[in-house]
Amino acid sequence: MTTLTFVLACLWVIAAALVAMLPMRWQFVPGLALLLGAPVLIWRLGVEYGWLAAAVALLAVLSMFRRPLQYYLKRATSRGGETPE
């Protein structure tokens, strides 16, 4: 097992915590980058450390990004041109 994936996962958590401290208007671009990089990191954790590590990482990502994910899920499933509240 290599520790590179573990170190990257730790750096991802630190970066996510730092982005969360930014004002809302500055969070979009770095937050999107973190959200797009998360599946690759979760997959690598699963390959190197097993499904339990991947499941814990997935739960952490879903917890940290629950509001944006809820928004995009509502927006994707809404009918017509309506915007969710």
C-alpha positions as CSV (number, residue, x, y, z in Angstrom):
1,M,0.0,0.0,0.0
2,T,1.2,3.4,-0.8
3,T,0.6,6.3,1.5
4,L,0.2,8.9,-1.3
5,T,-3.5,8.4,-1.5
6,F,-3.8,8.7,2.3
7,V,-1.8,11.9,2.2
8,L,-3.9,13.3,-0.6
9,A,-7.1,12.4,1.3
10,C,-5.8,14.3,4.4
11,L,-4.8,17.3,2.2
12,W,-8.3,17.2,0.6
13,V,-9.9,17.4,4.1
14,I,-7.7,20.4,5.1
15,A,-8.5,22.1,1.8
16,A,-12.2,21.6,2.3
17,A,-12.0,23.0,5.8
18,L,-10.1,26.1,4.5
19,V,-12.6,26.6,1.7
20,A,-15.5,26.4,4.2
21,M,-13.9,29.4,6.1
22,L,-14.0,31.5,3.0
23,P,-16.9,33.9,2.3
24,M,-19.7,32.3,0.4
25,R,-19.0,34.2,-2.8
26,W,-15.4,32.8,-2.9
27,Q,-16.4,29.2,-2.1
28,F,-17.9,28.2,-5.5
29,V,-14.8,27.6,-7.6
30,P,-12.6,25.8,-5.1
31,G,-15.6,23.9,-3.7
32,L,-16.5,22.7,-7.2
33,A,-12.9,21.5,-7.7
34,L,-13.0,19.6,-4.4
35,L,-16.3,18.1,-5.3
36,L,-15.1,17.0,-8.7
37,G,-11.9,15.5,-7.3
38,A,-13.7,13.6,-4.5
39,P,-14.9,10.6,-6.6
40,V,-11.4,9.9,-7.9
41,L,-10.0,10.1,-4.4
42,I,-12.7,7.9,-2.9
43,W,-12.1,5.3,-5.7
44,R,-8.3,5.3,-5.0
45,L,-9.0,4.9,-1.2
46,G,-11.2,1.9,-2.0
47,V,-8.6,0.3,-4.2
48,E,-5.8,0.7,-1.8
49,Y,-7.5,0.5,1.6
50,G,-10.7,-1.4,1.0
51,W,-14.4,-0.7,0.8
52,L,-14.7,0.4,4.4
53,A,-12.3,3.3,3.8
54,A,-14.1,4.3,0.7
55,A,-17.5,4.2,2.5
56,V,-16.2,6.4,5.3
57,A,-14.8,8.9,2.7
58,L,-18.0,8.8,0.8
59,L,-20.0,9.6,3.9
60,A,-17.6,12.4,4.8
61,V,-18.0,14.0,1.3
62,L,-21.8,13.6,1.4
63,S,-21.8,15.3,4.8
64,M,-19.6,18.2,3.8
65,F,-21.4,18.9,0.6
66,R,-25.0,18.0,1.6
67,R,-26.4,21.5,0.9
68,P,-25.0,21.9,-2.6
69,L,-25.8,18.3,-3.5
70,Q,-29.4,18.8,-2.3
71,Y,-29.7,21.9,-4.3
72,Y,-28.4,20.3,-7.5
73,L,-30.5,17.2,-7.0
74,K,-33.7,19.4,-6.6
75,R,-32.7,21.4,-9.6
76,A,-32.1,18.3,-11.7
77,T,-35.4,16.7,-10.7
78,S,-37.6,19.8,-10.9
79,R,-40.1,20.1,-13.8
80,G,-40.3,22.9,-16.1
81,G,-38.3,26.1,-15.6
82,E,-39.0,26.3,-11.9
83,T,-36.2,27.0,-9.5
84,P,-36.2,25.2,-6.1
85,E,-36.5,27.3,-3.0
